């Protein structure tokens, strides 16, 4: 699993309980355990979201290795407005 710089910074500023829940959810997702996920639509086609309480993690799978890449983490109220897909 790869975490973007934004995700690492966001995790550092969260309460330890929230941080632990998000890390556990990402680990479970990577291991193939069922999580609350959903594929996103245009303009975020190719990305999915992981719901962990009031937080959302925008992630994708690497096309060749299928490795999990967590791109963006924020509260639901602003995550879809603030996330700009990498070019």
Jmol script that loads the backbone (N, CA, C; Angstrom):
load data "model"
ATOM      1  N   UNK A   1       0.843  -1.173   0.000  1.00  0.00           N
ATOM      2  CA  UNK A   1       0.000   0.000   0.000  1.00  0.00           C
ATOM      3  C   UNK A   1       0.887   1.233   0.000  1.00  0.00           C
ATOM      4  N   UNK A   2       0.485   2.188  -0.815  1.00  0.00           N
ATOM      5  CA  UNK A   2       1.211   3.448  -0.879  1.00  0.00           C
ATOM      6  C   UNK A   2       0.279   4.564  -0.414  1.00  0.00           C
ATOM      7  N   UNK A   3       0.801   5.435   0.452  1.00  0.00           N
ATOM      8  CA  UNK A   3       0.047   6.588   0.928  1.00  0.00           C
ATOM      9  C   UNK A   3       0.649   7.846   0.329  1.00  0.00           C
ATOM     10  N   UNK A   4      -0.194   8.714  -0.212  1.00  0.00           N
ATOM     11  CA  UNK A   4       0.305   9.981  -0.744  1.00  0.00           C
ATOM     12  C   UNK A   4       0.772  10.858   0.416  1.00  0.00           C
ATOM     13  N   UNK A   5       1.537  11.898   0.094  1.00  0.00           N
ATOM     14  CA  UNK A   5       1.998  12.835   1.115  1.00  0.00           C
ATOM     15  C   UNK A   5       0.809  13.489   1.824  1.00  0.00           C
ATOM     16  N   UNK A   6      -0.249  13.768   1.085  1.00  0.00           N
ATOM     17  CA  UNK A   6      -1.435  14.394   1.684  1.00  0.00           C
ATOM     18  C   UNK A   6      -2.065  13.466   2.713  1.00  0.00           C
ATOM     19  N   UNK A   7      -2.161  12.172   2.404  1.00  0.00           N
ATOM     20  CA  UNK A   7      -2.760  11.216   3.330  1.00  0.00           C
ATOM     21  C   UNK A   7      -1.916  11.091   4.590  1.00  0.00           C
ATOM     22  N   UNK A   8      -0.603  11.027   4.439  1.00  0.00           N
ATOM     23  CA  UNK A   8       0.292  10.950   5.598  1.00  0.00           C
ATOM     24  C   UNK A   8       0.112  12.180   6.491  1.00  0.00           C
ATOM     25  N   UNK A   9       0.076  13.361   5.894  1.00  0.00           N
ATOM     26  CA  UNK A   9      -0.095  14.600   6.663  1.00  0.00           C
ATOM     27  C   UNK A   9      -1.463  14.633   7.346  1.00  0.00           C
ATOM     28  N   UNK A  10      -2.504  14.211   6.640  1.00  0.00           N
ATOM     29  CA  UNK A  10      -3.854  14.206   7.217  1.00  0.00           C
ATOM     30  C   UNK A  10      -3.937  13.232   8.387  1.00  0.00           C
ATOM     31  N   UNK A  11      -3.330  12.068   8.262  1.00  0.00           N
ATOM     32  CA  UNK A  11      -3.336  11.097   9.353  1.00  0.00           C
ATOM     33  C   UNK A  11      -2.646  11.651  10.596  1.00  0.00           C
ATOM     34  N   UNK A  12      -1.565  12.380  10.398  1.00  0.00           N
ATOM     35  CA  UNK A  12      -0.814  12.930  11.533  1.00  0.00           C
ATOM     36  C   UNK A  12      -1.640  13.920  12.344  1.00  0.00           C
ATOM     37  N   UNK A  13      -2.561  14.634  11.701  1.00  0.00           N
ATOM     38  CA  UNK A  13      -3.315  15.643  12.431  1.00  0.00           C
ATOM     39  C   UNK A  13      -4.610  15.105  13.034  1.00  0.00           C
ATOM     40  N   UNK A  14      -4.924  13.847  12.785  1.00  0.00           N
ATOM     41  CA  UNK A  14      -6.154  13.257  13.316  1.00  0.00           C
ATOM     42  C   UNK A  14      -5.970  12.764  14.747  1.00  0.00           C
ATOM     43  N   UNK A  15      -7.087  12.631  15.432  1.00  0.00           N
ATOM     44  CA  UNK A  15      -7.100  12.020  16.758  1.00  0.00           C
ATOM     45  C   UNK A  15      -6.598  10.573  16.625  1.00  0.00           C
ATOM     46  N   UNK A  16      -5.853  10.071  17.598  1.00  0.00           N
ATOM     47  CA  UNK A  16      -5.309   8.711  17.493  1.00  0.00           C
ATOM     48  C   UNK A  16      -6.351   7.630  17.214  1.00  0.00           C
ATOM     49  N   UNK A  17      -7.560   7.759  17.762  1.00  0.00           N
ATOM     50  CA  UNK A  17      -8.595   6.754  17.501  1.00  0.00           C
ATOM     51  C   UNK A  17      -9.017   6.753  16.036  1.00  0.00           C
ATOM     52  N   UNK A  18      -9.216   7.940  15.475  1.00  0.00           N
ATOM     53  CA  UNK A  18      -9.588   8.051  14.059  1.00  0.00           C
ATOM     54  C   UNK A  18      -8.455   7.539  13.182  1.00  0.00           C
ATOM     55  N   UNK A  19      -7.237   7.891  13.525  1.00  0.00           N
ATOM     56  CA  UNK A  19      -6.061   7.433  12.770  1.00  0.00           C
ATOM     57  C   UNK A  19      -6.004   5.910  12.758  1.00  0.00           C
ATOM     58  N   UNK A  20      -6.224   5.309  13.905  1.00  0.00           N
ATOM     59  CA  UNK A  20      -6.184   3.845  14.027  1.00  0.00           C
ATOM     60  C   UNK A  20      -7.291   3.204  13.185  1.00  0.00           C
ATOM     61  N   UNK A  21      -8.499   3.770  13.219  1.00  0.00           N
ATOM     62  CA  UNK A  21      -9.615   3.236  12.433  1.00  0.00           C
ATOM     63  C   UNK A  21      -9.324   3.296  10.936  1.00  0.00           C
ATOM     64  N   UNK A  22      -8.762   4.400  10.490  1.00  0.00           N
ATOM     65  CA  UNK A  22      -8.470   4.559   9.062  1.00  0.00           C
ATOM     66  C   UNK A  22      -7.361   3.611   8.642  1.00  0.00           C
ATOM     67  N   UNK A  23      -6.309   3.508   9.435  1.00  0.00           N
ATOM     68  CA  UNK A  23      -5.224   2.578   9.099  1.00  0.00           C
ATOM     69  C   UNK A  23      -5.742   1.137   9.052  1.00  0.00           C
ATOM     70  N   UNK A  24      -6.590   0.771  10.013  1.00  0.00           N
ATOM     71  CA  UNK A  24      -7.145  -0.584  10.035  1.00  0.00           C
ATOM     72  C   UNK A  24      -8.009  -0.820   8.803  1.00  0.00           C
ATOM     73  N   UNK A  25      -8.835   0.156   8.438  1.00  0.00           N
ATOM     74  CA  UNK A  25      -9.696   0.012   7.266  1.00  0.00           C
ATOM     75  C   UNK A  25      -8.869  -0.133   5.991  1.00  0.00           C
ATOM     76  N   UNK A  26      -7.797   0.636   5.860  1.00  0.00           N
ATOM     77  CA  UNK A  26      -6.924   0.524   4.684  1.00  0.00           C
ATOM     78  C   UNK A  26      -6.233  -0.835   4.637  1.00  0.00           C
ATOM     79  N   UNK A  27      -5.775  -1.306   5.788  1.00  0.00           N
ATOM     80  CA  UNK A  27      -5.124  -2.619   5.848  1.00  0.00           C
ATOM     81  C   UNK A  27      -6.110  -3.723   5.474  1.00  0.00           C
ATOM     82  N   UNK A  28      -7.341  -3.630   5.997  1.00  0.00           N
ATOM     83  CA  UNK A  28      -8.364  -4.623   5.664  1.00  0.00           C
ATOM     84  C   UNK A  28      -8.712  -4.575   4.177  1.00  0.00           C
ATOM     85  N   UNK A  29      -8.817  -3.375   3.628  1.00  0.00           N
ATOM     86  CA  UNK A  29      -9.123  -3.221   2.205  1.00  0.00           C
ATOM     87  C   UNK A  29      -8.027  -3.866   1.357  1.00  0.00           C
ATOM     88  N   UNK A  30      -6.793  -3.614   1.726  1.00  0.00           N
ATOM     89  CA  UNK A  30      -5.680  -4.185   0.986  1.00  0.00           C
ATOM     90  C   UNK A  30      -5.671  -5.713   1.071  1.00  0.00           C
ATOM     91  N   UNK A  31      -6.102  -6.244   2.215  1.00  0.00           N
ATOM     92  CA  UNK A  31      -6.139  -7.692   2.416  1.00  0.00           C
ATOM     93  C   UNK A  31      -7.351  -8.346   1.748  1.00  0.00           C
ATOM     94  N   UNK A  32      -8.230  -7.522   1.177  1.00  0.00           N
ATOM     95  CA  UNK A  32      -9.388  -8.058   0.472  1.00  0.00           C
ATOM     96  C   UNK A  32     -10.606  -8.246   1.351  1.00  0.00           C
ATOM     97  N   UNK A  33     -10.547  -7.771   2.593  1.00  0.00           N
ATOM     98  CA  UNK A  33     -11.723  -7.861   3.449  1.00  0.00           C
ATOM     99  C   UNK A  33     -12.724  -6.807   3.018  1.00  0.00           C
ATOM    100  N   UNK A  34     -13.992  -7.160   3.081  1.00  0.00           N
ATOM    101  CA  UNK A  34     -15.044  -6.260   2.615  1.00  0.00           C
ATOM    102  C   UNK A  34     -15.084  -4.979   3.439  1.00  0.00           C
ATOM    103  N   UNK A  35     -15.118  -3.871   2.758  1.00  0.00           N
ATOM    104  CA  UNK A  35     -15.174  -2.552   3.372  1.00  0.00           C
ATOM    105  C   UNK A  35     -16.274  -1.744   2.707  1.00  0.00           C
ATOM    106  N   UNK A  36     -16.588  -0.593   3.287  1.00  0.00           N
ATOM    107  CA  UNK A  36     -17.592   0.306   2.713  1.00  0.00           C
ATOM    108  C   UNK A  36     -16.915   1.140   1.627  1.00  0.00           C
ATOM    109  N   UNK A  37     -16.923   0.614   0.414  1.00  0.00           N
ATOM    110  CA  UNK A  37     -16.269   1.275  -0.706  1.00  0.00           C
ATOM    111  C   UNK A  37     -17.275   1.498  -1.831  1.00  0.00           C
ATOM    112  N   UNK A  38     -16.908   2.404  -2.711  1.00  0.00           N
ATOM    113  CA  UNK A  38     -17.752   2.687  -3.877  1.00  0.00           C
ATOM    114  C   UNK A  38     -16.880   3.288  -4.968  1.00  0.00           C
ATOM    115  N   UNK A  39     -17.092   2.833  -6.185  1.00  0.00           N
ATOM    116  CA  UNK A  39     -16.396   3.414  -7.333  1.00  0.00           C
ATOM    117  C   UNK A  39     -16.968   4.807  -7.580  1.00  0.00           C
ATOM    118  N   UNK A  40     -16.099   5.747  -7.907  1.00  0.00           N
ATOM    119  CA  UNK A  40     -16.528   7.120  -8.158  1.00  0.00           C
ATOM    120  C   UNK A  40     -16.793   7.330  -9.641  1.00  0.00           C
ATOM    121  N   UNK A  41     -17.592   8.330  -9.938  1.00  0.00           N
ATOM    122  CA  UNK A  41     -17.956   8.652 -11.315  1.00  0.00           C
ATOM    123  C   UNK A  41     -17.213   9.897 -11.768  1.00  0.00           C
ATOM    124  N   UNK A  42     -17.410  10.237 -13.019  1.00  0.00           N
ATOM    125  CA  UNK A  42     -16.789  11.415 -13.619  1.00  0.00           C
ATOM    126  C   UNK A  42     -17.002  12.628 -12.726  1.00  0.00           C
ATOM    127  N   UNK A  43     -16.047  13.418 -12.440  1.00  0.00           N
ATOM    128  CA  UNK A  43     -14.713  13.508 -13.018  1.00  0.00           C
ATOM    129  C   UNK A  43     -13.656  12.676 -12.287  1.00  0.00           C
ATOM    130  N   UNK A  44     -14.076  11.821 -11.348  1.00  0.00           N
ATOM    131  CA  UNK A  44     -13.122  11.009 -10.584  1.00  0.00           C
ATOM    132  C   UNK A  44     -13.149   9.547 -11.015  1.00  0.00           C
ATOM    133  N   UNK A  45     -13.491   9.321 -12.258  1.00  0.00           N
ATOM    134  CA  UNK A  45     -13.534   7.976 -12.805  1.00  0.00           C
ATOM    135  C   UNK A  45     -12.167   7.312 -12.633  1.00  0.00           C
ATOM    136  N   UNK A  46     -12.147   6.083 -12.194  1.00  0.00           N
ATOM    137  CA  UNK A  46     -10.895   5.367 -11.963  1.00  0.00           C
ATOM    138  C   UNK A  46     -10.488   5.363 -10.493  1.00  0.00           C
ATOM    139  N   UNK A  47     -11.166   6.179  -9.700  1.00  0.00           N
ATOM    140  CA  UNK A  47     -10.916   6.236  -8.271  1.00  0.00           C
ATOM    141  C   UNK A  47     -12.099   5.621  -7.529  1.00  0.00           C
ATOM    142  N   UNK A  48     -11.851   5.213  -6.307  1.00  0.00           N
ATOM    143  CA  UNK A  48     -12.900   4.711  -5.424  1.00  0.00           C
ATOM    144  C   UNK A  48     -12.784   5.438  -4.107  1.00  0.00           C
ATOM    145  N   UNK A  49     -13.827   5.308  -3.297  1.00  0.00           N
ATOM    146  CA  UNK A  49     -13.769   5.919  -1.977  1.00  0.00           C
ATOM    147  C   UNK A  49     -13.979   4.848  -0.921  1.00  0.00           C
ATOM    148  N   UNK A  50     -13.296   5.033   0.181  1.00  0.00           N
ATOM    149  CA  UNK A  50     -13.437   4.185   1.354  1.00  0.00           C
ATOM    150  C   UNK A  50     -14.038   5.050   2.446  1.00  0.00           C
ATOM    151  N   UNK A  51     -15.162   4.617   3.006  1.00  0.00           N
ATOM    152  CA  UNK A  51     -15.807   5.386   4.062  1.00  0.00           C
ATOM    153  C   UNK A  51     -15.385   4.828   5.415  1.00  0.00           C
ATOM    154  N   UNK A  52     -14.849   5.724   6.262  1.00  0.00           N
ATOM    155  CA  UNK A  52     -14.470   5.372   7.626  1.00  0.00           C
ATOM    156  C   UNK A  52     -15.049   6.459   8.517  1.00  0.00           C
ATOM    157  N   UNK A  53     -16.237   6.220   9.058  1.00  0.00           N
ATOM    158  CA  UNK A  53     -16.902   7.234   9.869  1.00  0.00           C
ATOM    159  C   UNK A  53     -17.168   8.480   9.053  1.00  0.00           C
ATOM    160  N   UNK A  54     -16.742   9.631   9.575  1.00  0.00           N
ATOM    161  CA  UNK A  54     -16.973  10.884   8.843  1.00  0.00           C
ATOM    162  C   UNK A  54     -15.879  11.177   7.829  1.00  0.00           C
ATOM    163  N   UNK A  55     -14.916  10.283   7.699  1.00  0.00           N
ATOM    164  CA  UNK A  55     -13.790  10.488   6.781  1.00  0.00           C
ATOM    165  C   UNK A  55     -13.963   9.654   5.520  1.00  0.00           C
ATOM    166  N   UNK A  56     -13.361  10.158   4.450  1.00  0.00           N
ATOM    167  CA  UNK A  56     -13.336   9.436   3.179  1.00  0.00           C
ATOM    168  C   UNK A  56     -11.894   9.377   2.694  1.00  0.00           C
ATOM    169  N   UNK A  57     -11.511   8.205   2.222  1.00  0.00           N
ATOM    170  CA  UNK A  57     -10.202   8.024   1.604  1.00  0.00           C
ATOM    171  C   UNK A  57     -10.459   7.786   0.121  1.00  0.00           C
ATOM    172  N   UNK A  58      -9.896   8.629  -0.718  1.00  0.00           N
ATOM    173  CA  UNK A  58      -9.968   8.433  -2.166  1.00  0.00           C
ATOM    174  C   UNK A  58      -8.751   7.592  -2.543  1.00  0.00           C
ATOM    175  N   UNK A  59      -9.010   6.463  -3.207  1.00  0.00           N
ATOM    176  CA  UNK A  59      -7.910   5.566  -3.542  1.00  0.00           C
ATOM    177  C   UNK A  59      -8.106   5.004  -4.936  1.00  0.00           C
ATOM    178  N   UNK A  60      -7.056   4.366  -5.413  1.00  0.00           N
ATOM    179  CA  UNK A  60      -7.117   3.656  -6.693  1.00  0.00           C
ATOM    180  C   UNK A  60      -6.201   2.454  -6.607  1.00  0.00           C
ATOM    181  N   UNK A  61      -6.330   1.588  -7.545  1.00  0.00           N
ATOM    182  CA  UNK A  61      -5.449   0.420  -7.657  1.00  0.00           C
ATOM    183  C   UNK A  61      -4.491   0.671  -8.816  1.00  0.00           C
ATOM    184  N   UNK A  62      -3.223   0.358  -8.594  1.00  0.00           N
ATOM    185  CA  UNK A  62      -2.243   0.489  -9.672  1.00  0.00           C
ATOM    186  C   UNK A  62      -2.655  -0.469 -10.783  1.00  0.00           C
ATOM    187  N   UNK A  63      -2.677  -0.001 -12.030  1.00  0.00           N
ATOM    188  CA  UNK A  63      -3.195  -0.823 -13.132  1.00  0.00           C
ATOM    189  C   UNK A  63      -2.445  -2.134 -13.344  1.00  0.00           C
ATOM    190  N   UNK A  64      -1.155  -2.144 -13.125  1.00  0.00           N
ATOM    191  CA  UNK A  64      -0.382  -3.359 -13.391  1.00  0.00           C
ATOM    192  C   UNK A  64      -0.224  -4.242 -12.157  1.00  0.00           C
ATOM    193  N   UNK A  65       0.156  -3.657 -11.044  1.00  0.00           N
ATOM    194  CA  UNK A  65       0.420  -4.449  -9.843  1.00  0.00           C
ATOM    195  C   UNK A  65      -0.806  -4.615  -8.951  1.00  0.00           C
ATOM    196  N   UNK A  66      -1.849  -3.822  -9.198  1.00  0.00           N
ATOM    197  CA  UNK A  66      -3.069  -3.817  -8.391  1.00  0.00           C
ATOM    198  C   UNK A  66      -2.812  -3.413  -6.942  1.00  0.00           C
ATOM    199  N   UNK A  67      -1.691  -2.749  -6.703  1.00  0.00           N
ATOM    200  CA  UNK A  67      -1.388  -2.243  -5.358  1.00  0.00           C
ATOM    201  C   UNK A  67      -2.329  -1.092  -5.028  1.00  0.00           C
ATOM    202  N   UNK A  68      -2.681  -0.985  -3.770  1.00  0.00           N
ATOM    203  CA  UNK A  68      -3.564   0.069  -3.300  1.00  0.00           C
ATOM    204  C   UNK A  68      -2.784   1.371  -3.143  1.00  0.00           C
ATOM    205  N   UNK A  69      -3.311   2.462  -3.711  1.00  0.00           N
ATOM    206  CA  UNK A  69      -2.686   3.779  -3.598  1.00  0.00           C
ATOM    207  C   UNK A  69      -3.727   4.725  -2.996  1.00  0.00           C
ATOM    208  N   UNK A  70      -3.509   5.119  -1.740  1.00  0.00           N
ATOM    209  CA  UNK A  70      -4.404   6.067  -1.065  1.00  0.00           C
ATOM    210  C   UNK A  70      -3.968   7.467  -1.485  1.00  0.00           C
ATOM    211  N   UNK A  71      -4.834   8.169  -2.201  1.00  0.00           N
ATOM    212  CA  UNK A  71      -4.488   9.462  -2.787  1.00  0.00           C
ATOM    213  C   UNK A  71      -4.862  10.658  -1.915  1.00  0.00           C
ATOM    214  N   UNK A  72      -6.026  10.577  -1.217  1.00  0.00           N
ATOM    215  CA  UNK A  72      -6.526  11.764  -0.519  1.00  0.00           C
ATOM    216  C   UNK A  72      -7.392  11.335   0.652  1.00  0.00           C
ATOM    217  N   UNK A  73      -7.269  12.046   1.766  1.00  0.00           N
ATOM    218  CA  UNK A  73      -8.041  11.770   2.980  1.00  0.00           C
ATOM    219  C   UNK A  73      -8.564  13.073   3.542  1.00  0.00           C
ATOM    220  N   UNK A  74      -9.866  13.102   3.792  1.00  0.00           N
ATOM    221  CA  UNK A  74     -10.460  14.305   4.383  1.00  0.00           C
ATOM    222  C   UNK A  74     -11.863  13.953   4.869  1.00  0.00           C
ATOM    223  N   UNK A  75     -12.488  14.879   5.587  1.00  0.00           N
ATOM    224  CA  UNK A  75     -13.868  14.692   6.011  1.00  0.00           C
ATOM    225  C   UNK A  75     -14.788  14.708   4.799  1.00  0.00           C
ATOM    226  N   UNK A  76     -15.882  14.010   4.915  1.00  0.00           N
ATOM    227  CA  UNK A  76     -16.808  13.879   3.806  1.00  0.00           C
ATOM    228  C   UNK A  76     -17.299  15.227   3.295  1.00  0.00           C
ATOM    229  N   UNK A  77     -17.480  16.167   4.192  1.00  0.00           N
ATOM    230  CA  UNK A  77     -18.052  17.453   3.795  1.00  0.00           C
ATOM    231  C   UNK A  77     -17.203  18.214   2.776  1.00  0.00           C
ATOM    232  N   UNK A  78     -15.912  17.912   2.699  1.00  0.00           N
ATOM    233  CA  UNK A  78     -15.068  18.652   1.752  1.00  0.00           C
ATOM    234  C   UNK A  78     -14.216  17.789   0.831  1.00  0.00           C
ATOM    235  N   UNK A  79     -14.196  16.500   1.047  1.00  0.00           N
ATOM    236  CA  UNK A  79     -13.260  15.660   0.283  1.00  0.00           C
ATOM    237  C   UNK A  79     -13.479  15.754  -1.223  1.00  0.00           C
ATOM    238  N   UNK A  80     -14.711  15.753  -1.679  1.00  0.00           N
ATOM    239  CA  UNK A  80     -14.952  15.751  -3.125  1.00  0.00           C
ATOM    240  C   UNK A  80     -14.744  17.118  -3.763  1.00  0.00           C
ATOM    241  N   UNK A  81     -14.776  18.165  -2.949  1.00  0.00           N
ATOM    242  CA  UNK A  81     -14.500  19.505  -3.456  1.00  0.00           C
ATOM    243  C   UNK A  81     -13.001  19.791  -3.496  1.00  0.00           C
ATOM    244  N   UNK A  82     -12.261  19.186  -2.570  1.00  0.00           N
ATOM    245  CA  UNK A  82     -10.850  19.502  -2.415  1.00  0.00           C
ATOM    246  C   UNK A  82      -9.924  18.595  -3.233  1.00  0.00           C
ATOM    247  N   UNK A  83     -10.355  17.385  -3.550  1.00  0.00           N
ATOM    248  CA  UNK A  83      -9.467  16.439  -4.228  1.00  0.00           C
ATOM    249  C   UNK A  83      -9.343  16.762  -5.708  1.00  0.00           C
ATOM    250  N   UNK A  84      -8.121  16.932  -6.146  1.00  0.00           N
ATOM    251  CA  UNK A  84      -7.813  17.118  -7.566  1.00  0.00           C
ATOM    252  C   UNK A  84      -6.973  15.929  -8.003  1.00  0.00           C
ATOM    253  N   UNK A  85      -7.462  15.120  -8.923  1.00  0.00           N
ATOM    254  CA  UNK A  85      -6.707  13.945  -9.361  1.00  0.00           C
ATOM    255  C   UNK A  85      -5.341  14.341  -9.924  1.00  0.00           C
ATOM    256  N   UNK A  86      -4.320  13.506  -9.653  1.00  0.00           N
ATOM    257  CA  UNK A  86      -2.996  13.806 -10.221  1.00  0.00           C
ATOM    258  C   UNK A  86      -3.042  13.707 -11.732  1.00  0.00           C
ATOM    259  N   UNK A  87      -2.273  14.548 -12.398  1.00  0.00           N
ATOM    260  CA  UNK A  87      -2.273  14.530 -13.872  1.00  0.00           C
ATOM    261  C   UNK A  87      -1.267  13.544 -14.398  1.00  0.00           C
TER     262      UNK A  87
END
end "model"
wireframe off; spacefill off
backbone 0.3
color backbone group
